[in-house]
Amino acid sequence: MRLSRFFIETPLSLGEHELPEAQAHYIGRVLRMAEGDALQLFDGSGSEFRGTLLEVGKKRVRVNLDEQFAGQTESALKIHLGQGLSRGERMDWAIQKATELGVREITPIISERCEVRLKDERAEKRQLHWKQIAISACEQCGRSVVPVIHPPLALADWLKQTDADLKLVLHPVAEPLSRHDKPFTLAFLIGPEGGLNDAEVDQATTAGFHAARFGPRVLRTETAPVVALSVAQQLWGDF
């Protein structure tokens, strides 16, 4: 039977630990786990820990970790996804699926056709929300390392600071991915709901990005990363 699996922000080690309040509430009040139940924890370091609940209270949960082992191996292909900022569930979906597909870093991109505008305080809250989306996806899919979710960034700034062996911008008129040699690091740029305009595509290509396409159909902004990352992992990663 598969154990319930939880991410813990603080470093873990063998022995007894008191779990943070959020996880304690979820384990005790939502899942209604009890003393003696087994569970599995990970802290993002790449290691996994199995243990047993020692105490389950309303506000306090203690666990004894008695086994440490190497977690799921990360794909050798290190992917940084620049995902056009989109509304609500579409952005959540893109981050969730990108995490499941092994992306290492995600940066929400602000471009001309973005329909979402985030001020500083709201942007910080959204970043924390997206991080929790990625954590939950890791808990579900078995990843032991949580991808980095960067703060939203203007397209021009992201293009300047992004470095990778291969940099790709999705565009309907382009050559297929299979034409490129195998990279070790990969940057993907995907536009928002309205897509990138021609000037932004030109800006990306000037910054060293190659235009890439996935068949004849135009994909939604939340579908594009699923297809792009799946194809990249099949060609060069761990699929």
N, C-alpha and C positions, 0 to 999 in steps of 0.2 A: 504494500500500500504506500502511495506517495505521501510524504510528510508535508504538513503545512509549513510554508517557507516564508521567511520575513527578512526584510532589509533593516539593518540597524546602522544608524549614522556613525556611531562611535566605534573605534577599533575593538575587535573581539579577541578573546583568547580562551583557552581551556579554563574551566572552573566556574564559579558562581557569578551571576550577573543579575542586576536589577534592570529590567527593560524600561525604555523611555515611556512616558505617559501615553503617547498616541498608540504605540504598539500594545501596551498593557491594556488599554481600553478595548482595542479591537480583539485581542485574544480572550480577554475575560468577559466582556459585555456583549460583543457581537458574535464571535464564534463560540462562546461559552465553553472554552476548553477548561480542563480541570487538572489538578495536581496529579502528576504521574504521566500525563500525556507527552508524547514525543513530538519534537518539532525540529526545524532546521533553520539556521540563521546565516546571513552573510553580510559583510560590511563594505563590499565594493573593492576589497584588496585582491580578490581572485581566490580567496580561501572560503570554504564552507565549514559550518560547524553543526553537529547534531547534538541534541541534548534532551533533557527532561524537565518539565515544569515542576518546581519545588513548592511554589506558593502562587495562588491565583486569587487576588483580592479585588475590591472595587477600584482601587487606585494603584495597587502594587502587584507586580508580577515578577517573580524570581525564577531563574532557570539555571540548571547546571549543565554546562557544555562539556561532554566527555570524549568527543571525537572531532578531529580536524582533518580535512582533506582538501585536495586541489579541486577547485570548481571547474565549471565548463570552460574549455579552451576558447579564447577569442579568435575570430577570423584574422588571418595574417594580413588581410587587406584592410588598411585603416582608412575609414571613410568619414569625411566631414561633409555634412549635408547643410547647404544654405537653402532654407525653405522659406519661400515667400509667405509673409504673414497673412493669415486668413482668419475668418471668423470662427469663434467657438469650437464646435465639435469637429470641424474640418481640420483645424490645427491640432487638436487633441489626437485625432485619428492618425494624422501624418506622423506625429511624434511617437505614438504608441507602436505603430507598425514599423517605423524606422528602427526603433529600439529592438523589436523582435527580430529584425533582419540584420542586426549586428553593427549598426552605425556606431562610430566612436564619439563623434561630436555633432551637435545640431546648433545652428545659429538661425533664429528667425530673422528674415530679411525684410527691410522696409524699402519698397520701391514705389514708383509713381502710381501704379494702379492698385495699390493696397487699399482695401476698404476699412481697415482697422488702424486707428491712431491711438497709441498708448502714451499717456503721460508718465512721469517718473514713478510715482507711487503705484499706479495701476500696472505699469510694466513689471515692477518688482513682484507684485502679487501674481501676475500671469506667469512669470518665470518660475516661481515656487510651485505653481499649479502644474506647469509642464514638467518640472522635475519629478513631482509625485506621479504623474502619468508614466514617465520613464521608469521610475522605481517599481510601480505596480506591474508594468510590462516585464521587467526583469524577474520579479517574483513569479510571474506566471510562466515565462518561457524558459527559465532555468539559467539565464545569464548571471554570472557572478560579479560582473563589472557593470556599473551604471554609466551610461554615456553622459558626457558633459553637455549641459544645456546652457548655452551662452545667452547673455542679454540680447534683446533685439538690436540690430545694427543696420545702418543705412547701407544700401547696396554698394555704393562707391567705397565706403570704408572697408567692407568685407572683402571686396575684390583686391584692395591694396595689401591686406594683411594675410590673405589666404595663400598658403604654399603647399603644393602637392606634386607628385610625379606626373599626375594626369588631372587636368581640370576640365570639367564638362558642363556646358549649359544646355538644357533641353530646348530644342527648337524644331519645329515641324520640317524644316528644310535643312537636312544635314546628313552626314554619313552614319552608318550603323556603328554601334559600340565595338563590334568584333574587329573593326579595322585598326584598332589601337593595340599597341603592345601592352603586356601585362605590367601594371603599376604596383608599387607597394603602398603608396598613399594616393588617395583619390578624393577630389572635391567635386561635389555635385551642386549645381545651382538650378533651382526650380522656382518658377514664377508664382505669383499669387493667383487668386481666382480670375483676375482679368488678364493674366499672363504678363510677361515682360514686353515692353515696347521695343521697336527696332533699335532705338538709340541705346537702350540698356543692353541688348544683345551685342551690339557693336562695342559697347564699353567693356563687356565681359571678354569678348574675343581679343580686344586690344590688351587686356590684362593676362592673356595667355590661355584663356578658355577655348575649348573646341566645341563647336555645335554638335549635338548628338540627338538622335531620334529613336523612337520605339514603334515602328510600324506606321501605317497611314492614318491612324485615328488620333484625334486630339484628346489627351487625357485630362481629367480634372486635377486640380492642384493637390488634392489628398490622395489621388490614385497614382500620380506620377512617381512619388518616392517609393511606393511599393514595387512598381514595375522596375524602376531604375536600379534600386538596390538588389532586387532579386536577380536581374540580369547580370549586374556587376559581380555578385557573389557566385553566380554560376560560371561566369567566364574566368574570374581571377581570385575568388575567395574560397569559402568552405562549403559550398553547395555541391 
